[in-house]
Amino acid sequence: MRGFELLVRKPRTLAEAERGRTPRVVWQVLIYIGIILAGSLVGGIVMMIPSALWGIVHHVAASDLRNQLSSPEMAWLASAEMLYATALVLWGVILYVRRSERRSWYSMGFGRGNIAGRYAGGYLLGVLAISAVVGVEALCGAVRFEGWAGAEWWMLLLFFGGFAIQGMEEELVLRGGLMVSASTRMPVWGAVSLNSVLFALLHLLNSGITVLAVLNLVLFGVFASLLFLRTDSIWGVGAFHSAWNFFQGNIFGAEVSGGGMPQGSCLLEMQALPGSDLIHGGAFGPEGGVVVTAFYLLAIALVLWWPERKPAAGKAVGRTNDWR
């Protein structure tokens, strides 16, 4: 059936992964979870250093460490540090895939063709997607914009960089890493299902989690997996993830999968109205509402049935192992 060939055939990235040496699926899951836990722990410790130095300097200057530790600046630093700490997980996965599984850069989705265009296109798509979701919520009377929240440009830039890393990290772990590796040991549809469910399970301890939120996280995982398979690249899907989170949290001022942005770090102030949690997602944010459910069901259908671009006649197709 047209469209569902994405869940059966293996694009060049997945075919390239078969040249490596991937372990059994159960070991893959355990290894990737281990990298996430270890990288998050080490990254969290390392990224606490800027906050600690900032607190010490201000303690010496103000002789009031308690007030400094509870200041808005410390909240900004702590939240941003959590995002930048995901770089340790990202590099941990790259080292594992390259050194242990012996997979190429290309098999992770890091193709060299039109990187800037792919990333910019994915980012723009993410901005339009979350803007559409929030717009529908506002039209339904579930949220109301109260005005400007007053975030400074350097604060927005700090979180922009943090979410750029965090979004790419999650896509590399689940899609460029686990999904591609699992596809060498099981059908493509099984690898898509596996990484999508694991993506949702990794959010179970987040604040405000609900059954609908879990369903929406699975749907996002399926959408991201299909987008990866359709484009044969991680650049666009990583950019989409980053844009969705950054605009959701720091531009529109909504919770990001249960995590609220610290006061003063958002551009707009958005108020969720009582009695409409089913629409706007409640404490979990938009990902816990039915608007996101409808959006990702539509997005999945579009990716499945979107016409595949054919290379121009006479145009050479690049080698799959040109970046090993």
C-alpha positions in Angstrom: 0.0 0.0 0.0 1.3 3.4 -1.0 2.9 5.3 1.9 3.5 2.3 4.1 6.5 1.4 2.1 8.4 3.6 4.6 7.7 1.0 7.3 9.0 -1.9 5.1 11.8 -0.7 2.8 15.2 0.3 4.1 16.6 3.7 2.9 20.3 4.3 2.4 21.0 5.1 6.1 19.5 1.8 7.3 21.2 -0.2 4.6 24.5 1.5 5.5 24.0 0.4 9.2 24.0 -3.2 8.1 27.7 -2.9 7.3 28.4 -2.4 11.0 28.2 -4.9 13.9 25.1 -4.2 15.9 24.2 -6.4 19.0 20.9 -8.0 19.7 18.0 -5.6 20.1 17.6 -6.2 23.9 21.3 -5.3 24.3 20.9 -2.3 22.2 18.0 -1.0 24.4 20.0 -1.5 27.6 23.1 0.1 26.1 21.3 3.2 24.9 19.5 3.6 28.2 22.8 3.2 30.0 24.4 5.9 27.8 21.5 8.2 28.6 21.7 7.7 32.4 25.5 7.9 32.5 25.7 10.9 30.2 23.0 12.7 32.1 24.7 12.1 35.4 28.1 13.1 34.3 26.8 16.0 32.3 24.7 17.3 35.2 27.7 17.3 37.5 29.9 19.0 35.0 27.4 21.6 34.1 26.8 22.5 37.7 30.2 24.2 37.7 29.1 27.5 36.1 26.3 27.8 38.7 28.7 27.1 41.5 31.2 29.6 40.4 28.5 32.2 39.8 27.2 31.6 43.3 30.7 31.8 44.9 31.5 35.1 43.1 28.2 36.7 44.2 28.6 35.4 47.7 31.9 37.1 48.0 30.4 40.3 46.5 27.1 40.3 48.4 27.8 38.1 51.4 24.4 36.6 50.9 24.7 33.1 49.4 21.1 32.1 50.3 19.5 34.9 48.4 21.9 34.4 45.4 21.0 30.7 45.2 17.3 31.6 45.0 17.7 34.4 42.5 16.1 34.3 39.0 19.6 34.2 37.5 20.4 31.0 39.2 17.1 29.5 38.0 18.0 30.5 34.4 21.5 29.0 34.7 20.2 25.7 36.2 17.6 25.3 33.5 20.0 26.1 30.7 22.7 23.8 32.1 20.3 20.9 32.0 19.9 21.4 28.3 23.6 21.9 27.6 24.4 18.8 29.7 22.7 16.6 27.1 25.8 17.2 24.9 27.5 14.5 27.0 24.8 12.0 26.0 25.0 13.1 22.4 28.8 12.4 22.3 28.4 9.2 24.2 26.1 7.8 21.6 28.4 9.0 18.8 31.4 7.3 20.4 29.4 4.1 21.0 28.0 3.9 17.5 31.3 4.7 15.8 33.7 2.6 18.0 31.5 -0.3 19.1 28.9 -0.8 16.4 31.4 0.4 13.7 28.6 2.3 11.9 29.3 5.3 9.7 28.4 8.9 10.2 26.0 8.5 7.2 24.1 5.7 8.9 23.3 8.0 11.8 21.8 10.5 9.4 24.7 12.9 9.2 24.8 13.1 5.5 26.9 15.9 4.1 24.5 17.1 1.3 22.7 20.5 1.9 23.1 20.4 5.7 22.2 24.1 6.2 19.1 23.7 4.0 17.9 20.6 5.7 18.4 22.1 9.2 16.8 25.4 8.3 13.8 23.6 6.6 13.3 21.4 9.7 13.5 24.3 12.1 11.0 26.3 10.1 8.7 23.3 10.0 9.0 23.0 13.8 8.2 26.7 14.3 5.1 26.5 12.1 4.0 23.3 13.8 4.1 24.5 17.4 2.7 27.9 16.3 -0.3 26.1 14.7 -0.9 24.0 17.8 -0.8 27.0 20.2 -3.0 29.0 17.7 -5.7 26.3 17.7 -5.6 26.2 21.5 -6.1 29.9 21.6 -9.0 29.8 19.1 -10.6 27.0 21.2 -10.5 29.3 24.2 -8.1 27.1 26.1 -5.2 29.6 26.4 -5.0 33.3 26.5 -1.9 35.5 25.8 -1.4 38.1 28.5 1.3 40.1 26.7 5.1 40.3 26.7 6.9 38.5 29.5 10.1 40.5 29.0 12.8 38.0 28.4 16.2 39.6 27.5 17.8 38.7 24.1 20.8 37.0 25.7 18.5 34.8 27.8 16.6 33.7 24.7 19.9 33.1 22.9 21.2 30.9 25.8 18.1 28.7 25.6 18.1 28.7 21.8 21.6 27.1 21.9 20.6 24.7 24.7 17.5 23.4 22.9 19.5 23.1 19.7 21.7 20.6 21.5 18.9 18.8 23.4 16.7 18.3 20.4 19.5 16.9 18.3 20.6 14.7 21.2 17.2 13.0 21.6 16.8 12.5 17.9 20.3 11.0 17.6 19.8 8.6 20.6 16.3 7.4 19.6 16.3 7.7 15.8 19.8 8.0 14.4 21.0 5.5 17.0 18.5 3.0 18.4 16.0 2.9 15.5 18.7 2.5 12.8 20.6 -0.1 14.8 17.4 -2.1 15.7 16.4 -2.1 12.0 19.4 -4.4 11.3 17.9 -7.0 13.6 14.1 -6.5 13.1 11.6 -5.1 10.5 11.6 -1.4 10.0 8.1 -1.0 11.5 9.3 -2.8 14.6 12.3 -0.5 15.0 10.0 2.5 14.6 7.6 1.2 17.2 10.4 0.3 19.6 12.1 3.7 19.6 8.8 5.5 19.8 7.6 3.6 22.8 10.9 4.0 24.6 10.8 7.7 23.8 7.5 8.0 25.7 8.6 5.8 28.6 11.7 8.0 29.2 9.2 10.8 30.0 7.1 8.8 32.6 8.7 10.7 35.6 8.0 14.1 34.1 5.6 16.4 36.0 2.0 16.3 34.9 2.3 13.1 32.8 -1.0 11.6 31.7 -2.2 8.7 29.5 -2.9 11.1 26.7 0.5 12.7 27.1 2.2 9.2 26.7 0.1 8.6 23.6 1.2 11.9 22.1 4.8 11.2 22.9 4.5 7.9 21.1 2.9 9.7 18.1 5.7 12.2 18.1 8.2 9.3 18.1 6.5 7.7 15.1 6.4 11.1 13.2 10.0 11.8 13.9 11.0 8.3 12.8 9.1 8.5 9.6 10.5 12.0 8.9 14.0 10.5 9.4 13.2 7.6 7.0 11.6 9.9 4.4 14.5 12.4 4.3 17.2 9.8 5.1 18.8 12.5 7.4 18.8 13.5 11.0 19.4 17.2 10.3 15.8 18.2 9.6 14.2 16.1 12.3 16.7 17.2 14.9 16.0 20.9 14.0 12.2 20.3 14.1 12.5 18.9 17.7 14.7 21.8 18.8 12.4 24.4 17.3 9.3 22.8 18.8 10.7 22.8 22.3 12.3 26.3 22.1 9.3 28.1 20.8 6.9 26.1 23.0 8.8 27.1 26.2 10.8 30.3 25.6 8.6 32.0 23.0 5.1 31.0 24.0 5.8 30.4 27.6 4.2 26.9 27.8 5.4 23.9 29.7 7.8 21.6 27.8 6.8 18.0 28.5 6.0 18.9 32.1 9.0 21.3 32.6 8.1 24.9 33.0 10.6 27.7 32.0 12.0 29.8 34.8 10.4 33.2 35.3 11.9 35.8 33.1 13.1 33.4 30.4 10.1 33.6 28.1 9.2 36.1 25.4 5.4 35.9 25.8 3.2 35.2 28.7 0.5 32.6 28.1 -2.3 31.8 30.5 -4.0 28.4 30.4 -7.7 28.7 31.3 -9.4 26.5 33.9 -11.4 23.6 32.7 -9.6 23.2 29.4 -6.8 20.8 30.3 -7.9 18.3 27.7 -7.2 20.9 25.0 -4.0 22.6 26.2 -2.5 19.7 28.1 -2.6 21.0 31.7 0.6 20.8 33.7 2.3 18.7 31.0 2.0 21.4 28.3 0.6 21.1 24.8 1.9 17.5 24.4 -0.7 16.5 26.9 -3.7 17.8 24.9 -5.9 16.6 22.1 -4.8 19.4 19.7 -1.3 17.7 19.6 -2.9 14.3 19.2 -4.8 15.5 16.1 -1.7 17.3 14.8 0.6 14.3 14.9 -2.0 12.0 13.5 -2.3 14.4 10.5 1.5 14.8 10.4 2.1 11.1 10.3 -0.4 10.6 7.5 1.3 13.5 5.5 4.8 12.0 5.9 3.5 8.5 4.9 1.8 9.7 1.7 4.1 12.6 0.8 5.4 12.1 -2.8 9.0 10.9 -2.8 11.4 13.1 -4.8 13.1 11.3 -7.6 16.7 12.2 -8.6 17.0 14.1 -11.8 17.8 12.1 -14.9 21.5 11.6 -15.3 22.2 12.9 -11.8 24.6 10.7 -9.9 23.5 9.5 -6.5 26.1 10.0 -3.8 27.9 7.2 -2.2 26.4 5.9 1.1 29.9 5.4 2.7 31.3 8.8 1.8 31.6 9.8 5.4 32.8 6.9 7.5 
